[in-house]
Amino acid sequence: MRTLVIDGHPDPDSLSAALAARYAAESDDARLLVVRDLDFDLVLRRGYRSDQPFEPDLADALQAIRDAEHVVVVTPVWWGSVPALLKGFLDRVLLYGEAFRYTERGLPVGLLAGRTGRLVVTSDSPRWYLPLVGDTTVRHLRTTTLRFCGIRPVRLTRVAGVRSSTSEQRQRWLDRMAADARRDGAATDAHRRAEQQASAGMMVR
């Protein structure tokens, strides 16, 4: 599996769900992981102070992230953040020692390095509004979640003004997803070749 597409919207009839499905359909060797279909406790009950039983669906999701070369997260903006469903999934699946760790000096180390990413964010607010108020959803997911775990670069697709959009506009967004998927596939190939060349160079030296 080259690409993992994570659909973080609770509603299967949402635009986010349609965008995630379109991206996966246009990608070579992709898996669509639909968080709303998983069976797991959303709440990280005791933080990282003690272990919590790891449900089979979460174990499968973590393995899918490990297996992927490219990880895509699709989410709406709700209250300047993500739906509780997606937040709970990330809290539970991105475990210390699996997705990240800290050095003896307390510096974070991303354990998912070597993977590229894309964040797809939908919002009812217009495009100009979110940067004005801080764009917290993008900063949270791209910088302090995906990049924190070592996934980079993380490209961004923003779909704004959803509530007032027409069917023609929604079709253009779906077509844009298909184009993004094809471009990302080519970029993933280039990223893999660069890593292989770098690894070969290290072996020669």
Helices and strands as residue ranges (DSSP letters): E 3-7, H 15-26, E 30-34, G 35-37, H 56-67, E 70-76, H 84-93, E 100-102, E 108-110, E 116-122, H 129-133, H 136-138, I 139-147, E 154-159, H 167-204
